[in-house]
Amino acid sequence: MSRHSIIARLGPTDTESVIVHLPDSIQTEIQFIDGSRRLSFGLGQMMAQLFDRGVTPTDSAIDLAILAATVTAADTRISRSADSQDSWTREIDLYVPVLDSRMWSIATSLIERILKFLTGDRWRLFFRARHPDYRELIARSRSLVRPSFSCICLFSGGLDSFIGAIDLLERGQTPLLVSHYWDLSTSSQELCANRLGEVYGDMRPHHVRAHVGFDKNDFAREMDTELTTRGRSFLFFALAALAASGGRGEQTIYVPENGLISLNVPLDPLRLGAWSTRTTHPFYMARWQELLAHLGISATLQNPYRFRTKGEMLSECANATFVRHHLTDTISCSSVSKARWKGLPPQHCGFCVPCLIRRAAITAAFRRDPTTYTIPDLEARPLNSRQPEGENIRAIQMMSRRLSIRSELARALIYKSGPLIDYTDEEINQYQNVFRRGILEVNDIVSHVIIESL
């Protein structure tokens, strides 16, 4: 196992010595500002888009974005298999320059708690004051353009975010859609925004897309690629906060996600801890709300579908005809590129958990699912429980069986993925009910699938 120390730098003159608390750790420096004083690694691209829309983010939001990019670098370039004792838990120290080091130091334990919950790793954060040459990272915008959005909506190109944007637009809101793109799984973002534009007016002025990421050429030493990306939502939320901080007054940041995937309860005893992603878990979102308040960013995180299954989201969509017509423009699969191993173009696999939830939702809402799947018919042949094509289905079947025998188990199981200390008894009842309904919704399409242990 190797502990890593990631040191963020802000420009060519930011050369002061940083005291690394574990000198024998593997040290990596990231230079975030190039010679033209532009933020690198996609942050400058995001800032330019916001400026064009009359948005000037606050310094605390910019510091948050740099922190999030540093987290992304660590999360995607430090290998779990090579750099941890248990093939999962990494030990990572981040050294980040900020404008108000005292304010950020007070938030250290909160941020470490957020990151540990999200990724399952052991994080330590160390903040220092920005070098005097970089007290001002951006020029204050003098544009006559003023922000024209009424709220922020995370827009992944998936079905849930598509529904979320439709519902906001149908209510007369003018959301700023905030996307992060990197691989094939995000290729649907522009297409979905264009579809919205056909009905609700040109969305281009109300859509910003960031390409924040790192490859092996961005570091002095060669580092492996880590594909689990459990920390991705820290970046997504930070990008939304960057936009919200420059809006007019208090902003709402909508995070559209169905309740089943948001809770993401481990489906069997082998799926423990960070093996189940926690990108929109209620506990995680509550801690993020604390962080925004501490940083003085006037924004409220909200998941309006936290008590809805995906099928219920579809059925209750404010423009069901439109969403039904454009279902196939969205991407839900956890890895659309894996179809290439069968000589097929990128497409939904049909058997990962997000695909199963998608299939069940569309079937529940509209009976017929027009999505192309690598496995089009789950009942066409027996599936292997020891392979990805069968293990998730088997887990759903077993969970459904457990809940049918003892429905009260739902209340205990929803705590398996994280605490719910911020919520009332009534809210917890609703969480357990959406978990139970969501499992039953998926089981409706897999209950007759034959799973064999080969």
C-alpha positions as CSV (number, residue, x, y, z in Angstrom):
1,M,0.0,0.0,0.0
2,S,1.2,3.6,-0.8
3,R,-0.2,6.8,0.7
4,H,-0.4,9.5,-1.9
5,S,0.0,13.3,-1.4
6,I,-1.5,15.5,-4.1
7,I,-0.3,19.1,-4.1
8,A,-2.4,21.6,-6.0
9,R,-0.5,24.6,-7.4
10,L,-1.9,27.8,-8.8
11,G,0.7,29.0,-11.3
12,P,4.3,29.3,-12.3
13,T,5.2,31.5,-9.2
14,D,3.4,29.3,-6.7
15,T,6.6,27.6,-5.7
16,E,6.7,28.0,-2.0
17,S,7.5,24.8,-0.1
18,V,4.5,22.8,1.1
19,I,5.1,20.8,4.3
20,V,4.0,17.2,3.4
21,H,2.9,15.4,6.6
22,L,4.2,12.1,5.4
23,P,7.4,12.7,3.5
24,D,7.7,9.1,2.4
25,S,4.3,9.3,0.6
26,I,4.1,9.4,-3.2
27,Q,4.0,13.1,-4.0
28,T,2.3,14.5,-7.1
29,E,2.0,18.2,-8.0
30,I,-0.9,19.5,-10.2
31,Q,-0.5,22.9,-11.8
32,F,-3.9,24.5,-12.1
33,I,-3.0,27.7,-13.9
34,D,-1.1,27.9,-17.1
35,G,1.2,30.8,-18.3
36,S,-1.8,32.8,-19.6
37,R,-3.4,32.7,-16.1
38,R,-6.2,30.4,-17.3
39,L,-7.5,27.7,-15.0
40,S,-6.6,24.3,-16.5
41,F,-8.1,20.8,-16.7
42,G,-11.5,22.0,-17.9
43,L,-12.1,24.5,-15.1
44,G,-11.2,27.5,-17.4
45,Q,-13.6,26.1,-20.0
46,M,-16.4,26.0,-17.5
47,M,-15.6,29.5,-16.2
48,A,-15.7,30.9,-19.8
49,Q,-19.1,29.4,-20.4
50,L,-20.4,30.9,-17.1
51,F,-18.9,34.4,-18.0
52,D,-20.7,34.3,-21.3
53,R,-24.0,33.8,-19.4
54,G,-23.3,36.7,-17.1
55,V,-22.3,34.5,-14.2
56,T,-19.3,35.5,-12.0
57,P,-18.7,32.8,-9.4
58,T,-17.5,33.7,-5.9
59,D,-14.0,32.9,-4.6
60,S,-15.2,30.2,-2.3
61,A,-17.0,28.5,-5.2
62,I,-13.8,28.7,-7.3
63,D,-11.8,27.2,-4.5
64,L,-14.4,24.5,-4.1
65,A,-14.1,23.7,-7.8
66,I,-10.3,23.4,-7.6
67,L,-10.7,21.2,-4.6
68,A,-13.1,19.0,-6.5
69,A,-10.8,18.8,-9.5
70,T,-8.0,17.7,-7.1
71,V,-10.3,15.1,-5.7
72,T,-11.1,13.9,-9.2
73,A,-7.4,13.6,-10.0
74,A,-6.8,11.5,-7.0
75,D,-9.9,9.4,-7.5
76,T,-9.2,8.6,-11.2
77,R,-5.4,8.3,-11.2
78,I,-4.7,6.4,-7.9
79,S,-5.3,2.7,-8.4
80,R,-7.2,0.8,-5.8
81,S,-5.6,-2.5,-6.8
82,A,-2.0,-1.2,-6.8
83,D,-2.1,1.4,-4.0
84,S,-4.3,-0.1,-1.2
85,Q,-3.9,-3.0,1.2
86,D,-7.4,-4.4,0.6
87,S,-7.8,-3.7,-3.1
88,W,-10.2,-0.9,-2.3
89,T,-9.3,1.6,0.5
90,R,-6.7,4.2,-0.6
91,E,-5.0,6.7,1.7
92,I,-4.9,10.2,0.1
93,D,-3.7,13.6,1.4
94,L,-4.7,16.7,-0.5
95,Y,-2.9,20.0,-0.2
96,V,-5.0,22.8,-1.7
97,P,-4.5,26.6,-1.9
98,V,-7.5,28.7,-1.0
99,L,-8.3,32.4,-0.5
100,D,-9.5,32.0,3.1
101,S,-7.5,29.3,4.6
102,R,-9.1,29.7,8.1
103,M,-12.6,29.2,6.7
104,W,-11.6,26.1,4.8
105,S,-9.6,24.7,7.7
106,I,-12.7,24.8,9.9
107,A,-14.5,22.8,7.2
108,T,-11.8,20.1,7.0
109,S,-13.4,17.4,9.1
110,L,-16.7,17.9,7.3
111,I,-15.1,17.5,3.9
112,E,-13.1,14.5,5.0
113,R,-16.3,12.9,6.3
114,I,-18.1,13.6,2.9
115,L,-15.2,12.1,0.9
116,K,-14.8,9.1,3.1
117,F,-18.6,8.4,2.9
118,L,-18.6,8.9,-0.8
119,T,-15.5,6.9,-1.9
120,G,-14.6,4.6,1.1
121,D,-11.1,6.0,1.1
122,R,-9.1,7.7,3.9
123,W,-8.7,11.3,3.0
124,R,-6.8,14.1,4.8
125,L,-7.1,17.7,3.7
126,F,-4.6,20.5,4.3
127,F,-5.4,24.0,3.2
128,R,-3.0,26.9,2.7
129,A,-3.4,30.5,1.6
130,R,-3.1,31.3,-2.1
131,H,0.2,32.7,-3.2
132,P,-0.1,36.6,-3.3
133,D,0.2,36.5,-7.1
134,Y,-3.0,34.5,-7.3
135,R,-5.2,36.3,-4.8
136,E,-7.4,37.2,-7.7
137,L,-7.9,34.1,-9.9
138,I,-10.5,35.6,-12.2
139,A,-11.3,39.1,-13.6
140,R,-14.7,40.3,-12.4
141,S,-17.0,40.1,-15.3
142,R,-18.1,43.5,-16.8
143,S,-20.6,42.0,-19.1
144,L,-24.0,43.7,-19.4
145,V,-25.5,40.2,-19.6
146,R,-27.2,39.1,-16.4
147,P,-27.9,35.6,-15.3
148,S,-31.3,34.5,-16.8
149,F,-31.8,31.2,-15.1
150,S,-34.1,30.6,-12.2
151,C,-32.5,27.5,-10.8
152,I,-29.7,24.9,-11.5
153,C,-30.3,21.4,-12.7
154,L,-27.7,18.7,-13.0
155,F,-28.0,17.2,-16.4
156,S,-26.2,13.9,-17.0
157,G,-27.9,12.9,-20.3
158,G,-29.6,10.1,-18.3
159,L,-33.4,9.4,-18.2
160,D,-33.8,10.9,-14.6
161,S,-32.1,14.2,-15.4
162,F,-34.1,14.4,-18.7
163,I,-37.4,14.0,-16.7
164,G,-36.1,16.5,-14.2
165,A,-35.4,19.2,-16.8
166,I,-38.8,18.5,-18.5
167,D,-40.7,18.9,-15.3
168,L,-38.9,22.2,-14.5
169,L,-39.6,23.6,-17.9
170,E,-43.2,22.6,-17.8
171,R,-43.5,24.5,-14.5
172,G,-42.3,27.7,-16.2
173,Q,-38.8,27.5,-14.7
174,T,-35.7,28.5,-16.7
175,P,-33.1,26.1,-15.4
176,L,-29.4,26.3,-16.1
177,L,-28.5,22.7,-17.1
178,V,-25.0,21.8,-15.7
179,S,-23.3,18.8,-17.3
180,H,-19.9,17.1,-16.9
181,Y,-18.8,15.0,-19.9
182,W,-15.9,12.6,-20.3
183,D,-16.7,9.3,-22.0
184,L,-19.4,7.7,-24.1
185,S,-21.8,7.5,-21.2
186,T,-22.2,11.3,-21.4
187,S,-22.6,11.6,-25.2
188,S,-26.3,12.0,-24.9
189,Q,-26.1,15.4,-23.1
190,E,-26.1,17.6,-26.1
191,L,-28.7,15.5,-27.9
192,C,-31.1,15.6,-25.0
193,A,-30.6,19.3,-24.6
194,N,-31.4,19.8,-28.3
195,R,-34.5,17.7,-27.9
196,L,-35.6,19.9,-25.1
197,G,-34.9,22.9,-27.4
198,E,-37.4,21.6,-30.0
199,V,-40.3,22.1,-27.6
200,Y,-39.1,24.6,-25.0
201,G,-36.9,26.9,-27.0
202,D,-33.2,27.0,-27.7
203,M,-31.4,25.5,-24.7
204,R,-27.9,26.4,-25.7
205,P,-27.9,29.6,-23.6
206,H,-29.1,27.5,-20.7
207,H,-26.6,24.6,-20.9
208,V,-23.0,24.5,-19.7
209,R,-20.8,21.5,-20.1
210,A,-17.5,20.9,-18.3
211,H,-14.7,18.5,-19.3
212,V,-12.8,18.3,-16.1
213,G,-10.4,15.3,-15.9
214,F,-6.8,14.1,-16.0
215,D,-4.9,11.6,-18.1
216,K,-1.5,9.9,-17.6
217,N,0.3,12.8,-19.4
218,D,-0.8,15.3,-16.8
219,F,1.6,14.0,-14.1
220,A,5.3,13.8,-13.9
221,R,5.2,10.1,-12.9
222,E,3.2,7.4,-14.5
223,M,0.0,6.6,-12.7
224,D,-2.6,3.9,-13.3
225,T,-6.2,4.6,-14.3
226,E,-8.8,3.9,-11.7
227,L,-12.3,3.2,-13.2
228,T,-14.5,3.0,-10.1
229,T,-14.8,6.9,-10.0
230,R,-16.7,6.8,-6.7
231,G,-15.9,10.5,-6.1
232,R,-17.5,11.8,-9.3
233,S,-20.5,13.5,-7.7
234,F,-18.2,15.6,-5.6
235,L,-17.2,17.3,-8.8
236,F,-20.7,17.4,-10.2
237,F,-22.0,19.2,-7.1
238,A,-19.0,21.6,-7.1
239,L,-19.7,22.6,-10.7
240,A,-23.4,23.2,-9.9
241,A,-22.3,25.3,-6.9
242,L,-19.9,27.3,-9.1
243,A,-22.8,28.3,-11.3
244,A,-25.2,28.9,-8.4
245,S,-22.7,31.2,-6.5
246,G,-22.9,33.7,-9.4
247,G,-26.7,33.6,-9.7
248,R,-29.2,36.1,-8.5
249,G,-30.2,35.5,-4.9
250,E,-30.8,32.1,-3.3
251,Q,-30.6,29.3,-5.8
252,T,-32.0,25.8,-5.9
253,I,-29.8,23.0,-7.3
254,Y,-31.9,20.2,-8.5
255,V,-30.4,16.7,-8.5
256,P,-32.9,14.5,-10.3
257,E,-32.5,10.9,-9.2
258,N,-35.1,8.2,-8.4
259,G,-35.3,7.1,-4.8
260,L,-34.2,3.5,-5.4
261,I,-30.8,4.4,-7.0
262,S,-30.4,7.3,-4.6
263,L,-30.6,5.1,-1.5
264,N,-28.6,2.4,-3.4
265,V,-29.1,-0.2,-0.7
266,P,-26.7,-3.1,-1.1
267,L,-28.7,-5.9,-2.8
268,D,-26.8,-8.7,-1.1
269,P,-24.2,-9.2,1.7
270,L,-21.3,-9.0,-0.7
271,R,-22.1,-5.5,-1.8
272,L,-20.8,-3.6,1.2
273,G,-19.6,-0.1,1.9
274,A,-18.3,1.9,-1.0
275,W,-19.0,-1.0,-3.4
276,S,-22.4,0.6,-3.7
277,T,-22.1,4.1,-5.1
278,R,-23.4,6.9,-2.9
279,T,-23.5,9.8,-5.4
280,T,-27.0,11.2,-4.3
281,H,-27.5,9.4,-1.0
282,P,-29.6,11.5,1.4
283,F,-26.8,11.6,4.1
284,Y,-24.3,12.7,1.5
285,M,-26.6,15.5,0.2
286,A,-27.3,16.7,3.7
287,R,-23.5,17.0,4.4
288,W,-23.1,18.9,1.2
289,Q,-25.8,21.3,2.3
290,E,-23.8,21.9,5.4
291,L,-20.7,22.6,3.3
292,L,-22.5,25.1,1.0
293,A,-23.8,27.0,4.1
294,H,-20.3,27.1,5.6
295,L,-18.8,28.5,2.4
296,G,-21.5,31.1,2.1
297,I,-22.9,29.8,-1.2
298,S,-26.6,30.6,-1.2
299,A,-27.9,27.4,-2.7
300,T,-30.2,24.6,-1.6
301,L,-29.7,21.0,-2.9
302,Q,-32.9,19.2,-3.7
303,N,-33.8,15.8,-5.1
304,P,-37.5,16.2,-6.0
305,Y,-37.8,12.4,-6.8
306,R,-36.3,11.0,-3.7
307,F,-39.6,9.3,-2.8
308,R,-40.4,8.2,-6.4
309,T,-39.3,5.0,-8.3
310,K,-38.1,5.5,-11.8
311,G,-41.3,4.1,-13.2
312,E,-43.3,6.6,-11.1
313,M,-41.1,9.4,-12.4
314,L,-41.9,8.4,-16.0
315,S,-45.6,7.9,-15.3
316,E,-45.9,11.3,-13.6
317,C,-43.7,13.3,-16.0
318,A,-45.3,16.6,-16.8
319,N,-44.9,15.8,-20.6
320,A,-45.2,12.1,-20.8
321,T,-45.7,12.1,-24.5
322,F,-42.5,13.9,-25.1
323,V,-40.3,11.8,-22.8
324,R,-41.8,8.6,-24.2
325,H,-40.9,9.7,-27.7
326,H,-37.3,10.5,-26.8
327,L,-36.5,7.7,-24.3
328,T,-33.8,6.3,-26.6
329,D,-31.9,9.6,-26.7
330,T,-30.9,9.1,-23.0
331,I,-28.2,6.9,-21.6
332,S,-28.6,5.0,-18.3
333,C,-26.1,2.2,-18.6
334,S,-23.1,2.1,-16.2
335,S,-20.8,1.2,-19.2
336,V,-22.2,1.6,-22.7
337,S,-18.7,0.8,-24.1
338,K,-18.6,-2.8,-22.9
339,A,-20.7,-3.8,-25.9
340,R,-17.6,-3.6,-28.0
341,W,-16.4,-6.9,-26.5
342,K,-19.3,-8.5,-28.5
343,G,-18.5,-6.6,-31.6
344,L,-21.5,-4.3,-31.1
345,P,-21.7,-0.5,-31.1
346,P,-21.9,1.4,-27.8
347,Q,-25.3,0.6,-26.3
348,H,-27.1,-0.3,-23.0
349,C,-26.0,-3.6,-21.7
350,G,-29.4,-4.4,-20.2
351,F,-28.2,-6.2,-17.1
352,C,-26.3,-3.7,-14.9
353,V,-28.4,-2.3,-12.1
354,P,-29.1,1.1,-13.8
355,C,-30.2,-0.8,-17.0
356,L,-32.4,-3.1,-15.0
357,I,-34.0,-0.1,-13.2
358,R,-34.5,1.6,-16.6
359,R,-36.0,-1.5,-18.2
360,A,-38.4,-1.9,-15.3
361,A,-39.4,1.7,-15.3
362,I,-40.2,2.0,-19.0
363,T,-42.1,-1.2,-18.9
364,A,-44.1,-0.1,-15.9
365,A,-44.9,3.3,-17.4
366,F,-45.4,2.5,-21.1
367,R,-45.4,-1.4,-21.3
368,R,-43.0,-1.4,-24.3
369,D,-39.3,-0.4,-24.0
370,P,-37.8,0.7,-27.3
371,T,-34.2,0.8,-25.9
372,T,-31.6,-1.4,-27.7
373,Y,-29.9,-3.7,-25.2
374,T,-27.0,-6.1,-25.6
375,I,-29.3,-8.7,-24.1
376,P,-32.7,-7.8,-25.6
377,D,-34.6,-10.6,-23.9
378,L,-33.6,-11.5,-20.4
379,E,-35.8,-14.7,-20.5
380,A,-34.4,-16.0,-23.8
381,R,-31.8,-18.3,-22.1
382,P,-30.6,-19.1,-18.6
383,L,-28.1,-16.5,-17.3
384,N,-25.0,-17.3,-15.2
385,S,-25.1,-16.1,-11.6
386,R,-21.3,-15.9,-11.6
387,Q,-21.2,-13.4,-14.5
388,P,-22.4,-9.8,-14.5
389,E,-25.3,-10.7,-16.8
390,G,-26.8,-12.8,-14.1
391,E,-25.5,-11.6,-10.7
392,N,-27.6,-8.4,-10.5
393,I,-30.8,-10.1,-11.6
394,R,-30.2,-12.8,-9.0
395,A,-29.6,-10.2,-6.3
396,I,-32.9,-8.4,-7.3
397,Q,-34.8,-11.7,-7.2
398,M,-33.4,-12.6,-3.7
399,M,-34.1,-9.1,-2.3
400,S,-37.7,-9.2,-3.7
401,R,-38.2,-12.6,-2.1
402,R,-36.9,-11.3,1.3
403,L,-39.2,-8.3,1.2
404,S,-42.2,-10.4,0.3
405,I,-41.6,-12.7,3.3
406,R,-40.8,-9.8,5.7
407,S,-41.9,-6.4,4.4
408,E,-40.7,-4.8,7.6
409,L,-37.1,-5.6,6.6
410,A,-37.2,-2.5,4.3
411,R,-36.8,-0.2,7.2
412,A,-33.7,-1.9,8.5
413,L,-32.2,-2.3,5.0
414,I,-32.3,1.3,4.0
415,Y,-29.7,2.0,6.7
416,K,-27.2,-0.4,5.1
417,S,-26.0,2.2,2.6
418,G,-25.7,5.1,5.1
419,P,-27.2,7.0,8.0
420,L,-30.5,8.9,7.8
421,I,-30.0,11.0,10.9
422,D,-31.2,14.2,9.1
423,Y,-34.7,13.0,8.4
424,T,-38.0,12.7,10.2
425,D,-39.8,9.5,10.9
426,E,-42.3,10.3,8.1
427,E,-39.4,10.8,5.6
428,I,-37.8,7.6,6.7
429,N,-41.1,5.8,6.2
430,Q,-41.2,7.2,2.7
431,Y,-37.6,6.1,2.0
432,Q,-38.4,2.5,3.1
433,N,-41.6,2.6,0.9
434,V,-39.8,3.8,-2.2
435,F,-37.1,1.2,-1.7
436,R,-39.7,-1.6,-1.4
437,R,-41.7,-0.3,-4.4
438,G,-38.5,0.1,-6.5
439,I,-37.4,-3.5,-5.8
440,L,-40.8,-4.8,-6.7
441,E,-40.9,-2.7,-9.9
442,V,-37.6,-4.2,-11.1
443,N,-38.6,-7.7,-10.0
444,D,-41.7,-7.5,-12.2
445,I,-39.3,-7.8,-15.3
446,V,-36.9,-10.3,-13.8
447,S,-39.0,-12.6,-11.7
448,H,-39.2,-15.2,-14.5
449,V,-35.6,-15.0,-15.6
450,I,-33.7,-18.3,-15.0
451,I,-30.4,-17.9,-13.2
452,E,-28.0,-20.8,-13.1
453,S,-24.9,-21.4,-11.1
454,L,-22.5,-22.7,-13.7
